[in-house]
Protein backbone atom coordinates (compact mmCIF):
# COMPACT_ATOMS: atom_id res chain seq x y z
CA UNK A 1 0.00 0.00 0.00
CA UNK A 2 1.36 3.42 -0.91
CA UNK A 3 1.74 6.17 1.63
CA UNK A 4 -0.92 8.91 1.49
CA UNK A 5 0.43 12.12 -0.03
CA UNK A 6 -0.42 14.06 3.14
CA UNK A 7 1.99 11.99 5.22
CA UNK A 8 4.86 11.72 2.78
CA UNK A 9 8.34 10.83 3.99
CA UNK A 10 9.69 13.42 1.52
CA UNK A 11 7.14 16.26 1.56
CA UNK A 12 7.51 19.32 -0.66
CA UNK A 13 4.80 21.30 1.12
CA UNK A 14 4.02 21.68 4.78
CA UNK A 15 0.36 22.23 5.64
CA UNK A 16 0.29 23.53 9.18
CA UNK A 17 -2.48 24.85 11.36
CA UNK A 18 -2.81 26.24 14.84
CA UNK A 19 -5.34 23.65 15.99
CA UNK A 20 -6.82 20.38 14.80
CA UNK A 21 -10.18 22.17 14.56
CA UNK A 22 -8.69 24.13 11.62
CA UNK A 23 -8.58 20.89 9.57
CA UNK A 24 -12.20 21.53 8.50
CA UNK A 25 -10.78 24.37 6.38
CA UNK A 26 -7.20 23.23 5.81
CA UNK A 27 -8.17 19.83 4.41
CA UNK A 28 -8.99 21.66 1.18
CA UNK A 29 -5.30 22.62 0.80
CA UNK A 30 -4.28 19.02 1.35
CA UNK A 31 -6.84 17.84 -1.20
CA UNK A 32 -5.61 20.33 -3.83
CA UNK A 33 -2.03 19.15 -3.29
CA UNK A 34 -3.18 15.53 -3.52
CA UNK A 35 -5.05 16.30 -6.75
CA UNK A 36 -1.74 17.47 -8.25
CA UNK A 37 0.23 14.57 -6.81
CA UNK A 38 2.31 16.82 -4.55
CA UNK A 39 3.74 15.08 -1.49
CA UNK A 40 3.05 17.04 1.67
CA UNK A 41 2.76 16.78 5.41
CA UNK A 42 0.10 17.96 7.83
CA UNK A 43 1.00 19.28 11.28
CA UNK A 44 -0.59 21.16 14.16
CA UNK A 45 1.84 23.90 15.17
CA UNK A 46 0.50 26.55 17.50
CA UNK A 47 2.25 29.91 17.57
CA UNK A 48 1.06 30.48 21.13
CA UNK A 49 0.88 27.02 22.69
CA UNK A 50 3.92 25.36 21.06
CA UNK A 51 6.40 28.15 20.30
CA UNK A 52 9.43 25.82 20.45
CA UNK A 53 7.82 23.46 17.92
CA UNK A 54 7.03 26.44 15.69
CA UNK A 55 10.65 27.61 15.79
CA UNK A 56 11.99 24.13 15.05
CA UNK A 57 9.50 23.57 12.24
CA UNK A 58 10.30 26.89 10.57
CA UNK A 59 14.06 26.59 10.89
CA UNK A 60 14.27 22.93 9.80
CA UNK A 61 11.67 22.90 6.99
CA UNK A 62 14.01 23.89 4.16
CA UNK A 63 16.66 21.38 5.19
CA UNK A 64 14.02 18.63 5.20
CA UNK A 65 13.07 19.41 1.59
CA UNK A 66 9.96 21.51 2.19
CA UNK A 67 9.63 24.15 -0.54
CA UNK A 68 6.39 25.92 0.47
CA UNK A 69 4.54 26.23 3.78
CA UNK A 70 0.78 26.70 3.90
CA UNK A 71 -0.23 27.97 7.33
CA UNK A 72 -3.81 28.27 8.49
CA UNK A 73 -4.80 30.09 11.64
CA UNK A 74 -7.83 31.71 13.22
CA UNK A 75 -8.25 34.53 15.67
CA UNK A 76 -5.00 36.39 16.27
CA UNK A 77 -3.51 34.22 13.50
CA UNK A 78 0.15 34.66 14.29
CA UNK A 79 1.25 31.30 12.87
CA UNK A 80 1.84 32.31 9.22
CA UNK A 81 3.76 35.46 10.11
CA UNK A 82 5.88 33.82 12.77
CA UNK A 83 6.79 31.01 10.35
CA UNK A 84 7.66 33.57 7.67
CA UNK A 85 9.92 35.40 10.10
CA UNK A 86 11.99 32.25 10.68
CA UNK A 87 12.26 30.62 7.26
CA UNK A 88 13.34 31.72 3.79
CA UNK A 89 10.57 29.59 2.25
CA UNK A 90 7.41 31.08 0.79
CA UNK A 91 4.57 31.01 3.31
CA UNK A 92 0.94 31.08 2.19
CA UNK A 93 -1.44 32.18 4.95
CA UNK A 94 -5.01 30.93 5.20
CA UNK A 95 -7.31 32.94 7.46
CA UNK A 96 -9.53 30.40 9.24
CA UNK A 97 -12.95 31.78 10.18
CA UNK A 98 -13.99 31.29 13.80
CA UNK A 99 -17.30 31.85 15.55
CA UNK A 100 -16.67 35.58 15.95
CA UNK A 101 -15.74 38.25 13.41
CA UNK A 102 -16.19 35.81 10.48
CA UNK A 103 -12.44 35.47 9.96
CA UNK A 104 -11.80 39.18 9.43
CA UNK A 105 -9.54 39.21 12.49
CA UNK A 106 -7.52 36.35 11.01
CA UNK A 107 -7.35 37.96 7.58
CA UNK A 108 -6.08 41.25 8.94
CA UNK A 109 -3.56 39.53 11.22
CA UNK A 110 -2.11 37.55 8.32
CA UNK A 111 -2.17 40.16 5.56
CA UNK A 112 -0.77 43.07 7.61
CA UNK A 113 2.84 41.87 7.79
CA UNK A 114 5.72 44.27 8.36
CA UNK A 115 8.09 45.14 5.52
CA UNK A 116 10.58 42.37 4.87
CA UNK A 117 8.42 39.49 6.16
CA UNK A 118 6.02 38.63 3.33
CA UNK A 119 3.16 36.18 3.67
CA UNK A 120 1.07 35.42 0.60
CA UNK A 121 -2.51 35.50 1.84
CA UNK A 122 -5.58 33.87 0.34
CA UNK A 123 -9.21 34.59 1.11
CA UNK A 124 -10.88 33.70 4.39
CA UNK A 125 -11.31 29.93 4.31
CA UNK A 126 -9.45 29.81 0.96
CA UNK A 127 -7.32 26.76 1.69
CA UNK A 128 -7.93 25.24 -1.75
CA UNK A 129 -6.45 28.34 -3.37
CA UNK A 130 -3.49 28.05 -1.00
CA UNK A 131 -2.88 24.52 -2.29
CA UNK A 132 -3.23 25.73 -5.87
CA UNK A 133 -0.80 28.59 -5.22
CA UNK A 134 1.72 26.12 -3.78
CA UNK A 135 1.33 24.01 -6.95
CA UNK A 136 2.02 27.09 -9.08
CA UNK A 137 5.08 27.98 -7.01
CA UNK A 138 6.47 24.47 -7.35
CA UNK A 139 5.55 24.47 -11.05
CA UNK A 140 8.12 27.20 -11.68
CA UNK A 141 10.82 24.53 -11.52
CA UNK A 142 8.74 21.47 -12.52
CA UNK A 143 7.48 21.50 -16.11
CA UNK A 144 5.19 18.49 -15.64
CA UNK A 145 3.51 20.16 -12.68
CA UNK A 146 3.20 23.44 -14.59
CA UNK A 147 1.54 21.51 -17.42
CA UNK A 148 -0.91 20.03 -14.90
CA UNK A 149 -1.70 23.49 -13.54
CA UNK A 150 -2.37 24.71 -17.09
CA UNK A 151 -4.61 21.69 -17.77
CA UNK A 152 -6.53 22.48 -14.58
CA UNK A 153 -7.06 26.06 -15.79
CA UNK A 154 -8.43 24.70 -19.09
CA UNK A 155 -10.81 22.45 -17.13
CA UNK A 156 -12.10 25.48 -15.24
CA UNK A 157 -12.58 27.30 -18.54
CA UNK A 158 -14.56 24.36 -19.88
CA UNK A 159 -16.73 24.32 -16.75
CA UNK A 160 -17.57 28.00 -17.20
CA UNK A 161 -18.49 27.43 -20.84
CA UNK A 162 -20.75 24.52 -19.88
CA UNK A 163 -22.44 26.69 -17.24
CA UNK A 164 -22.92 29.43 -19.83
CA UNK A 165 -24.57 27.01 -22.25
CA UNK A 166 -26.86 25.62 -19.51
CA UNK A 167 -27.86 29.15 -18.51
CA UNK A 168 -28.59 30.16 -22.11
CA UNK A 169 -30.59 26.98 -22.62
CA UNK A 170 -32.73 27.73 -19.58
CA UNK A 171 -33.63 31.29 -20.61
LINJO-V461691 format. One record per residue. RES is the residue in one small letter. PHI is phi in degrees with one decimal (none if undefined). PSI is psi in whole degrees, -180 to 180 (none if undefined). OMEGA is omega as a letter, one per 20 degrees, with the letter a starting at -180 (none if undefined). Layout:
# LINJO-V461691
RES,PHI,PSI,OMEGA  RES,PHI,PSI,OMEGA
This chain:
# LINJO-V461691
x,none,135,a  x,-82.0,153,r  x,-72.7,136,r  x,-60.7,146,a  x,-62.5,-25,a  x,-82.1,-1,r  x,-134.5,43,a  x,-66.6,146,r  x,-75.5,-19,r  x,-131.3,66,a  x,-71.2,146,r  x,-99.1,-22,a  x,-129.3,137,r  x,-103.0,126,r  x,-107.7,108,a  x,-120.4,153,a  x,-147.4,155,a  x,-72.5,-23,a  x,-153.1,155,r  x,-64.7,-22,r  x,-67.6,-19,r  x,-74.8,-12,a  x,-59.8,-29,r  x,-57.4,-29,r  x,-96.6,-47,a  x,-70.3,-18,r  x,-60.5,-26,r  x,-66.4,-34,r  x,-66.3,-45,r  x,-61.0,-41,r  x,-65.8,-42,r  x,-61.0,-44,r  x,-63.1,-41,r  x,-62.4,-42,r  x,-58.3,-32,r  x,-96.0,5,r  x,70.6,29,a  x,-94.8,118,r  x,-67.0,136,a  x,-151.1,169,r  x,-124.8,158,r  x,-124.6,129,a  x,-141.5,147,r  x,-95.3,120,a  x,-136.6,107,a  x,-93.5,127,r  x,-62.9,-32,a  x,-98.7,-34,a  x,-96.4,-22,r  x,-134.2,61,a  x,-62.2,-34,r  x,-66.2,-41,r  x,-63.6,-41,r  x,-59.2,-47,a  x,-62.8,-44,r  x,-63.3,-46,a  x,-58.5,-50,a  x,-62.6,-45,a  x,-76.1,-24,a  x,-100.1,-13,a  x,-56.7,-50,a  x,-61.2,-44,r  x,-65.2,-23,r  x,-87.8,-1,r  x,100.4,-2,r  x,-64.9,139,r  x,-114.9,-23,r  x,-145.2,141,r  x,-115.9,129,r  x,-106.2,121,a  x,-122.9,120,r  x,-107.5,137,r  x,-154.6,150,r  x,-112.4,174,r  x,63.6,-126,a  x,-62.7,-27,r  x,53.4,49,r  x,-81.7,-16,a  x,-55.4,-53,a  x,-58.8,-45,a  x,-67.0,-40,r  x,-66.1,-41,r  x,-60.9,-46,a  x,-62.1,-29,a  x,-75.9,-13,a  x,-120.6,6,a  x,-140.6,149,r  x,-84.7,-4,a  x,-74.1,153,r  x,-66.6,137,r  x,-118.0,130,r  x,-110.0,118,a  x,-92.3,138,r  x,-118.7,111,r  x,-71.2,121,a  x,-97.3,121,a  x,-70.9,137,r  x,-112.4,-173,a  x,-64.9,-27,a  x,-114.5,148,r  x,66.8,5,r  x,53.6,27,r  x,88.0,-3,r  x,-63.3,-37,r  x,-61.6,-43,r  x,-65.2,-46,r  x,-56.6,-50,a  x,-66.3,-36,r  x,-64.6,-37,a  x,-81.4,-42,a  x,-78.4,-24,a  x,-91.3,64,a  x,-87.8,149,r  x,-71.5,158,r  x,-53.8,135,r  x,96.0,-12,r  x,-125.2,77,a  x,-76.8,144,r  x,-132.7,119,r  x,-68.9,133,a  x,-125.4,131,r  x,-99.9,180,a  x,-67.2,164,r  x,-57.6,124,a  x,74.5,8,a  x,-84.8,46,a  x,-63.7,-34,r  x,-61.0,-44,r  x,-62.7,-33,r  x,-63.1,-42,r  x,-64.0,-40,r  x,-67.3,-38,r  x,-65.0,-40,r  x,-61.1,-41,r  x,-62.2,-41,r  x,-65.4,-41,r  x,-61.7,-47,r  x,-66.8,-30,a  x,-66.1,-18,r  x,-59.1,-34,a  x,-116.5,15,a  x,-139.2,99,a  x,-60.9,-38,a  x,-64.1,-41,r  x,-67.0,-42,r  x,-60.1,-39,r  x,-62.8,-39,r  x,-65.6,-39,r  x,-64.1,-42,r  x,-64.6,-40,r  x,-63.6,-39,r  x,-61.6,-42,r  x,-61.8,-39,r  x,-66.6,-36,r  x,-62.8,-43,r  x,-61.4,-42,r  x,-60.6,-44,r  x,-63.3,-37,r  x,-64.0,-40,r  x,-65.6,-43,r  x,-62.3,-41,r  x,-63.9,-41,r  x,-64.1,-40,r  x,-61.3,-46,a  x,-64.4,-41,r  x,-63.0,-43,r  x,-62.1,-48,a  x,-62.0,-36,r  x,-70.4,-22,a  x,-91.7,-8,a  x,-84.7,none,none
